[in-house]
């Protein structure tokens, strides 16, 4: 983690925060990158908003939480052939 000083500037009718190239590179963002902004009194948090990769989703899979799902009905359609039920 790096800490850098910067300042808020006027931009049209709003305000803007300028990130230096080293800041953007460290955060892994570029122009157009989606971000999530959380605002609380005296605090602004900007986080990258990225879709998880398949590897990240598989790493987060918890068999105890998600492994007990079963189909309660009989085979219907194409899956009947996959199980040899047809």
N, C-alpha and C positions, 0 to 999 in steps of 0.2 A: 504494500500500500504506500502510495506517495501522497504527500500533502503539499498543495501549491496554493498561493494566494492569488486571487483574481478579484474582479469587481463587477457589479451589476451595472449595465449601461442602458440608456434609453434606446428603444427601437420602435419607431412609429408611436402608436398609442400604448405600447406595453413596455416591458423590460426584457433584457436579454442577458445571458451569461455566455461569455466567450471561452471556449476551451482551446488551449494551445495544442499544437500537433502532438507534442509528447504526451499531454493529458489524454487526448483522443486515442492515441496509439496504445497507451497503457490500459485504457478502459475497453479497447476493442471496438470503438465506434467510428463511423465515418458519416459524411453528409447523407441524410435520409435514413439513418439507423433508427429503428423504433426504440423508444425509451419509456419507462414508467416514472412519473414524478409524484412523490409523496410529500405533502406539505403539512407541517405542524408549526405552531408558534415558535419562531426562532430557529427553525430547522427545515432544510430542503434536501431531499434525498432523490438522486437521479440514478436509476438502475437500467441496465440494458434489458430489452424485452426481446428475447430470442426464443424460437421454437426449440424444444429439446430434441436431441438426436435420438435415433433408435437405441443406440448404446446407453444413453442416459436414461431413457424410459425403461429399458430392460434392467438396468442397475437399480432403479427405484422400485421394481416389481417385488412385492411381498407375497409369497405363496400363502402365508397364513391369512392374509387379508383378502387376497383375490383368488386363491386356489380352490375354494370350495364351491365354485359355481358349477352347476350341472343342468342339463336339460331334463325337465320332468316329463315331457311327452315323448312319444315314439318318433322314430325317424320319419321325416317328411321330405319328399323330393330328392334332390341329387345326393344328399348326405346318406340316403338309404343305400346307395351303391358303394359309398366309401366304407361302410361298415359291413358290407356283405349281407344286408338284411333283405335285399330285393330278390 
